[in-house]
Amino acid sequence: MYTVIDFETTGLNHRECQIIEVGAIKLDHNIEPVARYHSLVKLRSYIKWDPIITEITGLVPADLENGVAESMALSMIRRFIDNDIIVAHNAPFELGFINRAWDPERWNRWICTRYLGHLTFPKINPSLKNLKERFYIRDYEEHRAMSDAIATVEIFRLMMKHVSNVEDIWNRYLLEPSRPHLYIPKNAEGFIDFDFKKFVN
């Protein structure tokens, strides 16, 4: 089984920023949805709200007032994921935030759909937006956790048709100097250097 996850956050640094919205979809072995989890997350008092967050997500601090505590959201997502393979677009980003609460690499394999998108379409930037266009996926609301999770499910399902052995894509990511990862999962098995188009173990 798989669980697709998407977080909206107050920034890119998992050490200094926080999750503000969680979207997760559990998939069966046929990559069909069987359950969902969604939550807004209460903003911690010391977290600075940058207006760009509203520009990107449409959310404002008042939307989060009745949200759950981030620790509770992470606890719920841990229970929801269970022992599934984690799927996320640019997976090291989500895993960095998860790692503050528990060590997902101890239990879970993960698949990065950004990495998978590069394997499928090596000549384009494999952003979620570009992959939606390539697969003619209807325009879901961007930068909202559940909408992005739904789009990731559709992209993942279509790209998996080109994968003969799922183990070949476990725990691999894109190394992109233009957008360096602030967190690299300890169980990462290799990456593709996006600039040099070279796979590294």
C-alpha positions as CSV (number, residue, x, y, z in Angstrom):
1,M,0.0,0.0,0.0
2,Y,1.0,3.6,-0.5
3,T,0.2,6.9,1.2
4,V,0.5,10.1,-0.8
5,I,1.2,13.1,1.3
6,D,1.4,16.9,0.7
7,F,2.2,19.6,3.2
8,E,1.7,23.4,3.0
9,T,4.1,25.1,5.3
10,T,5.2,28.6,6.4
11,G,8.5,28.2,4.5
12,L,11.1,25.8,3.2
13,N,13.2,25.3,6.3
14,H,11.9,22.3,8.3
15,R,13.9,23.4,11.4
16,E,12.4,26.9,11.6
17,C,9.1,26.7,9.8
18,Q,5.9,24.8,10.5
19,I,3.2,22.8,8.7
20,I,0.0,24.7,8.2
21,E,-2.0,22.1,6.2
22,V,-1.8,18.3,5.7
23,G,-3.3,16.3,2.9
24,A,-2.9,12.5,2.6
25,I,-4.5,9.8,0.5
26,K,-4.0,6.1,1.1
27,L,-3.8,3.9,-2.0
28,D,-4.3,0.2,-2.4
29,H,-2.0,-2.0,-4.5
30,N,-3.8,-1.0,-7.6
31,I,-3.1,2.7,-6.8
32,E,-6.8,3.3,-6.1
33,P,-7.7,5.7,-3.2
34,V,-9.1,3.9,-0.1
35,A,-8.9,6.7,2.5
36,R,-8.1,10.3,3.0
37,Y,-6.8,12.5,5.8
38,H,-6.9,16.3,5.8
39,S,-6.3,18.9,8.5
40,L,-5.4,22.6,8.9
41,V,-2.7,23.2,11.5
42,K,-2.8,25.8,14.2
43,L,-0.1,28.5,13.8
44,R,2.3,28.5,16.7
45,S,2.5,31.9,18.4
46,Y,6.2,32.5,17.6
47,I,5.9,31.7,13.9
48,K,6.1,34.7,11.7
49,W,3.5,34.9,8.9
50,D,4.9,36.1,5.6
51,P,2.2,37.6,3.3
52,I,3.7,35.5,0.5
53,I,2.1,32.4,2.2
54,T,-1.3,33.9,1.5
55,E,-0.3,34.7,-2.1
56,I,0.8,31.1,-2.7
57,T,-1.9,29.2,-0.7
58,G,-4.8,31.6,-0.3
59,L,-4.7,30.9,3.5
60,V,-4.6,33.6,6.1
61,P,-3.8,33.1,9.9
62,A,-7.5,33.3,10.8
63,D,-8.1,30.1,8.7
64,L,-5.8,28.2,11.1
65,E,-7.2,29.3,14.4
66,N,-9.3,26.1,14.8
67,G,-6.6,23.9,13.3
68,V,-5.0,21.0,15.3
69,A,-1.6,21.4,16.9
70,E,1.2,20.5,14.6
71,S,2.3,17.7,17.0
72,M,-1.2,16.2,16.8
73,A,-1.3,16.5,12.9
74,L,2.0,14.7,12.7
75,S,0.8,12.0,15.1
76,M,-2.4,11.5,13.1
77,I,-0.4,11.3,9.8
78,R,1.9,8.8,11.4
79,R,-1.0,6.5,12.3
80,F,-2.6,7.1,8.8
81,I,0.6,6.2,6.9
82,D,1.3,3.1,9.1
83,N,3.7,0.9,7.2
84,D,2.8,2.2,3.7
85,I,5.3,3.4,1.1
86,I,5.3,7.2,1.4
87,V,4.8,9.0,-1.9
88,A,5.3,12.8,-2.3
89,H,6.4,15.3,-4.9
90,N,9.9,16.4,-3.9
91,A,9.7,13.8,-1.1
92,P,12.8,15.0,0.9
93,F,10.8,18.2,1.7
94,E,7.9,16.5,3.4
95,L,10.1,13.9,5.0
96,G,12.1,16.8,6.6
97,F,9.0,18.0,8.4
98,I,7.9,14.5,9.4
99,N,11.4,13.8,10.8
100,R,10.9,16.3,13.5
101,A,8.3,14.1,15.1
102,W,9.4,10.6,14.2
103,D,12.0,8.9,12.0
104,P,10.1,7.7,8.9
105,E,13.1,6.1,7.4
106,R,13.2,3.5,10.2
107,W,9.9,2.0,8.9
108,N,9.0,3.4,5.5
109,R,10.2,3.2,2.0
110,W,9.4,6.4,0.0
111,I,8.9,7.4,-3.6
112,C,9.6,10.9,-4.9
113,T,7.3,11.7,-7.9
114,R,9.6,14.6,-8.9
115,Y,12.4,12.0,-9.4
116,L,9.9,9.7,-11.2
117,G,8.8,12.6,-13.3
118,H,12.3,13.2,-14.4
119,L,12.7,9.6,-15.4
120,T,9.5,9.8,-17.4
121,F,10.1,13.2,-19.0
122,P,13.9,13.9,-18.8
123,K,13.8,17.0,-20.9
124,I,11.4,19.1,-18.8
125,N,11.4,20.5,-15.3
126,P,9.3,17.8,-13.4
127,S,7.3,20.3,-11.4
128,L,3.8,19.3,-10.3
129,K,2.4,21.9,-12.6
130,N,4.4,20.8,-15.6
131,L,3.5,17.1,-15.0
132,K,-0.2,18.0,-14.7
133,E,0.1,19.7,-18.1
134,R,1.9,16.7,-19.7
135,F,-0.7,14.3,-18.4
136,Y,-3.7,16.6,-19.2
137,I,-4.8,16.5,-15.6
138,R,-7.6,19.0,-14.8
139,D,-6.5,22.1,-13.0
140,Y,-6.8,21.4,-9.3
141,E,-6.3,24.2,-6.9
142,E,-2.6,24.6,-6.6
143,H,-0.7,24.9,-3.3
144,R,-3.5,23.4,-1.2
145,A,-2.5,20.2,0.5
146,M,-5.4,17.9,-0.5
147,S,-5.7,19.3,-4.0
148,D,-2.0,18.8,-4.6
149,A,-2.2,15.3,-3.0
150,I,-5.0,14.4,-5.5
151,A,-3.0,15.6,-8.4
152,T,0.1,13.7,-7.2
153,V,-2.1,10.5,-7.0
154,E,-3.1,10.9,-10.6
155,I,0.4,11.6,-11.8
156,F,1.8,8.7,-9.7
157,R,-0.7,6.3,-11.2
158,L,0.1,7.3,-14.8
159,M,3.9,7.2,-14.3
160,M,3.8,3.9,-12.5
161,K,2.6,2.3,-15.8
162,H,6.2,2.9,-17.0
163,V,7.8,1.3,-14.0
164,S,8.6,-2.4,-14.3
165,N,10.1,-2.8,-10.8
166,V,9.0,-0.5,-8.0
167,E,12.1,-1.2,-6.0
168,D,14.1,0.6,-8.7
169,I,12.5,3.9,-7.7
170,W,12.4,3.6,-3.9
171,N,14.3,6.2,-1.8
172,R,15.7,8.2,-4.7
173,Y,15.5,11.9,-5.4
174,L,16.8,14.7,-7.7
175,L,19.8,16.7,-6.7
176,E,19.2,20.2,-7.9
177,P,21.8,22.9,-7.1
178,S,19.2,25.6,-8.0
179,R,16.9,24.3,-5.2
180,P,19.1,22.4,-2.7
181,H,17.5,20.1,-0.2
182,L,17.7,21.1,3.4
183,Y,17.1,17.6,4.5
184,I,18.3,14.3,2.9
185,P,16.6,11.2,4.2
186,K,19.1,8.8,5.8
187,N,17.8,5.9,3.8
188,A,18.2,7.6,0.4
189,E,19.7,5.0,-1.9
190,G,20.8,7.4,-4.7
191,F,19.9,10.4,-6.7
192,I,20.1,11.9,-10.2
193,D,22.2,15.1,-10.5
194,F,19.6,17.2,-12.4
195,D,22.3,19.4,-13.9
196,F,24.5,16.5,-15.2
197,K,21.7,13.9,-15.8
198,K,23.8,11.4,-14.0
199,F,22.5,8.8,-11.5
200,V,24.6,8.5,-8.4
201,N,24.4,5.6,-5.9
